[in-house]
Amino acid sequence: MAAAAAEDNSLYPIAILVDELKHEDVQLRLNSIRQIRIIGMAPAKPLRPLPALLSLFLTGSLAPSARSDGCVLLSTLSDSLDDEDEVLLVMAEELGNFVDVVGGPPHAYLLLKPLESLATVDEASVRDMAVRSICSIVEVLEPEHIAEHFVPVLRRLVTRDWFTSRIASCSLFQVGYQRLSAEIQAEMRGMFGQLCRDDTPMVRKAASAALGGFASVMDGANAAAELLPLFLALAQDRQDSVRIHTIDNAVALARLVSAEVLTAQVLPMIFETARDGSWRVRWSVANRFPEICEAVSAEVVNSTLCDAVVALLEDNEAEVRTAATSKVLGVSRLLQPQKIVEKLVPCFQRLARDLSDHVRSALAATVMKVAPFLGRDLTIEHLLPLFLLLLNDQNSEVRLNVISNLEEGNNVIGIELLSQSLLPAIVHLAEDRQWRIRLAIIEYIPLLAAQLGRDYFEEQLSELCMSWLVDNVFSIREAATINLRNLTEHFGVDWARTSIVPRILAMHSNANYLHRLTSLHAVKVLCEAMTPETIQTLLVPLVVELAQQDPVPNIRFNVAKALEVLGPKVDAEARANTVTPCLTALEQDNDSDVVFFAHRALATLG
């Protein structure tokens, strides 16, 4: 009696879950489905893997003996196969994680049947999730179960009348293929060919999208004999949604077929696809061109593929030109320097004046990265003028991409020549109305300073660096203080003592409280590069003076925060005679924030 009562109690959570799975509220049903695996994995009486689970999914009927094993969970799920798409999507996802619930890999095949049903629904997201779950389950199936249970599922999906099931089947061929017999593998290749020749364009599109993945699990002989003809047929399909996958499939096949087949059949189709009437198809070629180049020899790239790249760089559609420009680096690394000058540089010159901002932005992000493949002299002659032109572009994104790649040019032609050529433009951009441009310039200044030397920096850039401390954008002021610390680390404390500290002293008495606040931020950052003696004699008195005189609470509590940083960097005598008394006085301030930070600083300093 007690045992029966205990068993009834163990089924209570399942009974609640069953009721919620049938509730009218969609969100409640969703939450219930997500909890099924948790309850299924931890019942009072563990679930036994029963063959009856399969029929439970399909019929929803439960034998009394099965109920005691918790199989009611699976039965209730089968009742929901006509539910809202949102619920079916979650169900398809959860079933992929149900392997442990049904007893592990030996019984994972039981999940294929309900997932097969989900893979036939009209909603694409549900089908895709069901296919992903089937793939994950097939990966853990026992070898004999793949042929016994998975292949029949695939056959049924391929031969159903409604096209949605055939679409779903296309993504399943590469799963488990290598663990099947040669006879079944041949059958699968035949079924895939049937899908590639399907009358429904959407099925052919799905087959085209899956061809490369299927090829990746085949040997080269079968790929060349059976998939290559399918590839060539799909590449000439009348629907551009099918042809758009041509380049992906070409990349996959190029790694499998012989060099002769690649040259005679695959490459000509790539050239034809690059001239396709649909700009989306041409875009797909431009986007994957580096992978094609890597799959062939450098000789082929220099002799034939280079012309296809040029055609894409000169395409009528801006989207294609943008994609080709952004990917040109992958092609350039395989080209001879003279070929880059002859073929690509003229394209770059035209693209630098392109009407599309996106094209020029892509060029700005790429052009200087080509420099290592040209060498110093050719870069100075051909790329540096383009760099200067783009640096003065009217579009801020273009200018930002140029600045972000200055180091690429520095590594090839040297910072001295680069800075002499670009310095006027850099000074001009330092006052750009786009704050991100100014920020990028600030981040580049330490590199310039290190190469130009102290005297040249003092003459050309010192005032510029100080002006950023009073910029109207906080991020610029913050970056400016970090920039000063980096410069101090390079030029030394003596330089900071004579060049930076006087400017900070002037700022701390400025009528604008933001200038005074920036001086405190600068002190906190600069102290990391200063000697204890400099901190004690110059920086601490400056901060303490603000604590005693400033009427703005925001300044005073930042004084407390600054002293919290400076305190550990001075000797015990200075801390006891200057820092601690100042913080103690701030603890008596009328503003609660000032009191809080002063108290925290004292606690930190001990």
PyMOL commands that set and color helices and strands:
alter all, ss='L'
color gray80, all
select helices_A, chain A and resi 2-10+12-21+26-41+52-59+64-67+72-79+85-95+105-118+124-140+143-159+163-172+177-179+182-196+201-216+220-235+240-243+246-254+259-274+279-295+298-313+318-326+328-332+337-351+357-374+376-391+396-404+406-413+415-429+435-452+454-460+462-470+474-491+493-499+501-508+513-529+532-549+553-569+572-586+592-605
alter helices_A, ss='H'
color red, helices_A
deselect
rebuild
show_as cartoon
